[in-house]
Amino acid sequence: MKLALVGIIKNEAHDILYWLGWHARLGINSFILFDDDSDDGTRALIRAACVHWDIRLFHSREHSLDLTEQSHLKRQQQVYCDALNAVKGQFDWVGLFDTDEYLTLCEHETLPDFLATMGTDVGAVALHWRVYGHNGHITAPTLPPSHSFIQHSMVEEAINRHVKCFIRPSYWDQKSWVNVHYFPLKKGQYVTASGKPVTWSAEAQGITAEQADWSVAFLRHFQNRSVEQFVERTRNRKDIHLNLADVNFSQWNELEDHSPRAVTASLLNWVRPVITSGAVSALEQLHRRHPPLTKHLPPSSTQNPSSFTIFALYPKEERHLGLKEGLIQDVEAQELEQHKNGVGLFMLQSRRVPTAAFLFALDQNHKIVDFALLGDGRLGGLPRYDLLPIMEQKAIVLRQKGGFSRRGYFLSAPPKEPLTTNRLKADMWECFTAIPQPTLPTGQSWLTFPALNLAEMLLTAPALTLEDISLLTALDRHITTWLLPLLAAHLDEAEARTLRSYLGPFAPFIL
């Protein structure tokens, strides 16, 4: 079964990769996206995702859209009709969603499993909304919407009777148009996710007469998201004008559903290779424009590093850390024994930037592993934290520096939970013990790791420049990407800004 998802996007850099990842894991084969003149880096993020998945990206200026048409609904009509005409014969089913709508399956693992339950008399499946409110967020949260927005409206709310659909393209009546919620069929019928025939409301087709049915499948509709994102959405819609009297910030927050948080780790793992691809592409561009000026000789892999010191990090209370789906988490000792997923958390402290801590992790075989810290948002290597001593506790605390957040949250290690960067105040769970580790646990030099060897090579020079990063890119692009937060901290202010400009929308995922 071949499935495609069609969407129109406008300035969705903050969440677009999560939307793609959410639906790819459900079984979408191809994404057909129309960018309505985004200017926030959305296109660059999607182009990086195209390296890994079948994503067909079109720009409004490359398409037959009437750019003089201010109505968002009219532009949607043009895109959806063109897309359905173009994909006939290529896909069995096509979904037509906005990028704030996340399909949720309650009884099936994948979309092919769900759609296979529909008989040949079904031309389209109507999926009800479950509308979510602001959930108290003023600024855009770091984590995916499915994790950050857990409070939603009650099923009785009239707005939840709206639907979006999956349609068989060969059943679509291309001669007719109603609205983005209802596509006329030349054969077959509309059914709900439960397989029952749809009765449309007297208000309009696309709104059901019956109460929303969330029992088998539905759409999480993050219509408002944070206040910051709501304002940005209003700016992007040229055909609507809102003021504060039109907004109810406490609306649609009546019920809670934490279940989507179970897939947050897999979503972050889906996004990580996309970020790496984007960063590598940016470094290649930097390499072309800043060719290396000097050569550096790598140090011996048997000597100890002179430009940085490594510390092992432990939560202040003696506890065990494990890696679960890419998240570092406090776990029981018996789980470590059973799953062999123990992980060591380490901190690199540069001699030149002693107030900064750059974090990395080793698995039980003493290999560097990818990981994420919940709430941090960065998916590259060596996320940077400010290093603050707590003298009375004989410990340190780590405050986030960089990423999406401008608040400077502290890293916390709550018992039996993932390590999380979300505390404004440092208390017991935010205290860590840092023990110097002059060598690897095996007794070997840290410089046996190629990444740390190359870092030592550059950091022992009198100064670090973009040309040095260009040299490292020529040697190993992926190692350079992993080292970027450390390298950026050693650039002068002007060159650090230039590096960030090359990275563009990938910068907050890395630096």
N, C-alpha and C positions, 0 to 999 in steps of 0.2 A: 504494500500500500504506500503510495507516494503522497506526501502531505506538504502543503506550502502555507505560509502565513504572510499576509499582505498588511503593510502598515505605512502610515504617513508620519514622518518625524519632523520635529522642529525644536532645535536646542535641547536635546535630551542627553547631553554628555554625562550628566550625573548618574543616570539610571539605565541607559540603553543597553549596556553589556549585560546587566542583570536580567533585563527583559528577554534578550536573546538567549541567554543561558537557561533561564527558567523554562522556555518553550522547547529548546533543543533537547533538554533532558526528558521531556515528555514524548519526543519522537518526531518533531518537525524536521523534515528533510531539507527544506529550502525556505529562505526568507526573501521576500520581494519588497524592498523598502524604497520609498520616495521621500527624498529630503526636500523640505519646503524652505530652502535657503537658510539653513542653520549657520550660525557664526560663532559657535562656542566649542568647536572641535569635534562635534558629533560625527562628522563624515570621516575624520581621521581615525576615530575609534572603530567605526564600522569597517573601514578599509583594512585595519589590522585584523579584525575578526574574519574578514574574507579569506585570509591566509589559511584558516582552519576549517571553515564551514562554507556551505553554498549559500552565499548572501549576494543577491543581485541588487545593487544600489544604483538608483537613478536620482538625478538632480532635477528640480523643477525647471531649471533653465535649459536642460537638455531634453525636456519632455514636452509634450503637446499641451501642457497646462496653460490656461489663459491667465497670465500673470496680472492682468488688470482686474481680475475677479477677486473682490475682497472677501466674499463669503467663504468661510472655512468649509461649510457643508457642500457648496458647489465644487470646491476644489477636491474634496473627498470623492464626490460623484465622478469627476473626471478620472481620478486615479483608479478607483475601484473598478469602474467599467473597463478601462484600458487594460488593467491587470487581468481581470477575468477573461477578457477576449484573448489576451496573449498566452494564457496558461492552459487553454483548452487542449486536451489530449496529452498534457504533460503530468497532470496531477489528478488523483482520485478525489481529493477533498482540498478545499482552500478555506482558510480562516481569514476573516477581515476584522482586525482588532486595532484599537489604539494602543499606544505604548505605555499607557497607565492601566491596562487591563491584563490580568494574569490568570490564565486558565487553571482551574483546580479540578482534579479528578478524585472522587471519593471512593469509587468501587473498582477502579482499574489502575494498573501501573503506568500504562502508556496510552497515548492517543490512538494508535492503531488498534489496540485492544478495545477501547471504548467505541470507536467508530465501526468496528467489525460487528457490533451488536445491532447496527441499523440495517434494516432490510432494503431491498432495491426500490421499494415504494417510497423511501425517504429521500427527498431532494435537499433538505437542509435541516440542521440541528440548531435550535434556538437555545442559547445559554444565558441564563439570567445573571444580572448584576448582583454583587454584594458590595455595596458602596461603603467606603472607609472614610473616616474623618481625619482631622489634623492630628489627632492623638497627642495634643499638647506641644507639638514641634513648631517652634518659631523658625529656626534655620534648618536647612536640609541635613538630614542625618547621614552619617557615614556609611551605614550598612544598607543592604538592599531594601526596597520598600516592603517586600514580603516579610522581612525581619523587623523593620522599624515601626510599621503601622499594623497593630494587632487589634485595635478597637474598630468596630464596624456597626452598621445600622441593624435594626431589627428586620426580620424577614417581612413583616407587615408593611414596611415603608413602601409607599407607592413607587418611588424611584427605582426600586429593585425589580419592578415588573418590566423594565427595559431589558432588551436582549441584544446580543451580537451573535453572529452565526458562523458555523462551518457549512459550506455549500458544495454540492457536486457541480463543478463548472459546466458539465454537459447537460445539466438539468436547468440551468439558469436561462431565463427569458431576457435576452439582451436588448429587446426592443422597448422594455419598460424600466422605469426607475421610480422608486418610492422614497426611500431614505437609507441612511447607512445602517439602520437596524433591521431592515427587511429588503431582501432581494427577490423580486418576483420569479416564480418558477414556471417553466413551460410544461413540466411534468413532475410527478412526485408531490410530496406534501412536507410541510414543516412539522417537526415534532420537538418536544422538550428533551432535555438530557435523559429523562426517564423513559423516553420512547412514546409518550402520549401525544396525540394530535394537539396542535396549538389552537386555542381560541383567542383571536386578537381582540383587543380592547376597542371600544367605540371611538376612543381618542385618536388612535392611529395604529396602523400596522407597524410592528416593531415593539409594541407594548402589549403584553398579554393581559387578557381579562382576569386570569387567575393570579393568585399570589405567587411570588417567586418560589421556584423549586430548586433547593440546594442539595438534594439528597444524593444525586449521582455525579453531577458536575456543575460548575458555575464559574463566573468571572469575578475575581477580586478586582474591584474597580477603585484604584487609588486616585480618585478624582481630584482631591484637594492637596494631598500630601502636606508638606510643611507650609507655613505661611509664606516663607521665602519662595518656594516653588510655585505656590498659588499665584503670587504676584507676577512671577516670571511667565507663567502660563497665560495670564491676562495680557501681559505685554505682547505675547506672540500672536494672540487672537485679535486681528485688526478689525473684526466685525462685531466685537462686543465691548461694552464699556461698563465696568463695575466700580462701585464705591463701597465703603465700609458697611453701609446699610444693607448691601446685598449679601453679606457674608455672615454666617453663623458659625463661630469657631468651636462651639460645643456640639455641633450637629454630627450625627452618625458615629458616635463614640460609645454607644450603649452596651455593646457586647464585646467580649474578648476571645481571640482565637490565637493561641501560641503555636499551633501545629506547623506552620510554614517554617518556623525557626529550625526545624529538624533538617532542612535541606540547605541551610545557609552555607555550611562548609563546602558542600558540593558545588554550590553556585560560585563561591570564591575560587575553587579549584578550576572551574570552567573558564573564569575570567583571566586567571593568571597567565596562561600562554598567550592570550591576546595582548596583554600589557607588555609581555616580553617581546613579542613581534613588533609592536609599535615602538618600543624603546630602541630595539636593534635598528629599525629603519631610521629613527632620528639620529642615532650615532653614526650611521653610514653617511647621512647628509652632513653631519658635523665633520666627519673625516675628509669629505671632498672639499669642504670650504676652509678647513684648518689643517693642512697637511703637517705631519710631524716635522719639527725643526731639529731635534736632537735625538740621539739614541741613548738608551739606558741598558745597563747590563743587569740581568736578574741575579739576585743574591744566591748563595749556596743554600740548598734545601736542608743542610745539616746545622746551620747556625741558628741562633735565636733571633727573633725580630728586635730591631733597635728603635723603630719608629712608632711602635704601638705595644700595648700590654693586653693580654687576654685574661679575663676573670670568669670563673664559673658562677652562675647566679642561682640562688635558691630562695624560695619563699621563706620569710623569717621563721615561721613555724616549720618544723621538719616535715616535709610532705614529698610525694612522688609526682613527677611530671611525665605525662605520656603524650603521644601524638595520635589524635583521633580525627580522621578525615582532613588532615592538614591543620587542625587547630591544636595548640598546646594546651593541655588540660591537667588539672589535679586529678589523679586517679589512685585507686587502691593498689597496694603492692601485689595482690594476687592477680589483678588484671594485667599488670606488667608481665608477670610470669607466664600467664596464659597466652597473651597476644604478642609478646615480645615487641611492644610498641613504646618502650621507654625512650625518653629523649632528654638530652642535656641542653640547658639554655646557657649561652655564653654572651659575654659583653666584650667588645673591642674598644679600648680607650686609646686614642691617638695622643702622642706626646705633644703635638702642636695644638690640638683642640681638646684639652683635658676635661672640659666641662660637658663633653658630648659622649654618649654611649651608643654604640652600634651593635645591634643584637643579631645573633645567629644561633642555629641549633645543630646538634649532632645526634644521629641515631645511635642505637646500641652497637653498631659496627664502626662507630666513630667516623661516619660520613656526613658531610653537610647535607641537610635536608631542607626543602621548601616548607614554610609554615606561615600561618597567619595568626595575628592577634586580634581577637574579636573586638570590634569597635575602632580599630586602627585604620583600616582601609587600604594600607599599603601592601602590595603583593609582590614586590621585588625582593632584593636581599638587603640585609643590614639596615633595617629601619632605625632612624635616629631618635634618641631620647636625650633630654637634658638630665644630667647626673647631679642629684642633690643629696648631700650627706645628712643623716639624722643622727647627731652625735649621741643623744641620750639613749637611742635605741641600738647604737653601734651597727647601723644599717644604712642603706641607701634607698632612695625612692627615685623612680624614673618617670619623667614628665614628657609627654609626646611633643616632638618638635617636627613640624611638617605634616604631610598628608593633607586630608580634606579639612580637618578640624583646625579652627583658629583659637580654641579654648585652652589648649594645653592640659589635657586630661592626664591623670596619673594611671600607670599600669597597675592592675590589681590582680591578685591571685586568690579569688574566693574558693573555699573548700568545695571539692567535687564539681567544679565548674571550669569552663575554659578561662585562660588568662584573658583579661578584658581591659581595654583602655577606655574607661568611662567615669573615673572618679575625679571630682573637683577638689577634694581634700584628701590628704594622705593620712591613713590610719594603719592599723596593724597589718591588714591584708595587702597594703601597698608597700610594705617594707620588705626589702630583699637583702640577703647576705651576699657579698661579693668576695670570692676567694681567688687570689692570684693563681693562674695556671701557666707557669713558665713553659710547659710543654703539653703536648697532647696527652690524654689519659694513657696512651700506649707508650709514652716516653719519647716519642719522636718530636721533631721540631714542628711548630705550627707552619713553618714555611714549606713543609711537604705538600700542603694544599696549594695548588697552582694559583688560586685566587688571592690568597694571602701572600704568596711569594711575589706576585705582580704588584700587589699593594705596597709591599715593602720596597720594591724597586722604585716606585714613583715617589713614595713619601720620604725617602732618604735624600731626595734631590732638594736643593735650596728652596724651590718654589714649585707649585703645581700649576699648570696652565691647560687651556683647552687643547693645545697641540700635544701635550702629554696624554690626555684622554684619547686623542686621535690615534696616537701611537698604540695605545693599549687596545683600541678598537681593531686596529689592523692585526694585532696578535690574537685576540679572542673577543669577539663581540659579546658573547653571552656572559663571560666573566666580567667584562666591563660593565654590562648592565647590572649585574649583581653588586658590583662595587660602587655604583653611582652615588648613593647617599654619602658614603665615606669620602669619595673624591670631591663631591660638590662642596663639602664642608671645608676643604683645603684650597678652594679657588678664591680669588679676590671677589669682592662684591659684584663688580661689573661682569666678570666672566661667569659667575654663578647665575646671574640674571640671563646671560646669553645661553647657558646650558639649559635653563628652564624654558626659554623660548623655543629651543630646538625640540624639547620633549613635548611642548604644547599640552594637550589634554591628558597626556600620560604622566605628567609631572606629579600630580597629587597621588597617583597610585604607586609612585616610586620614591620620591624625595621626602 
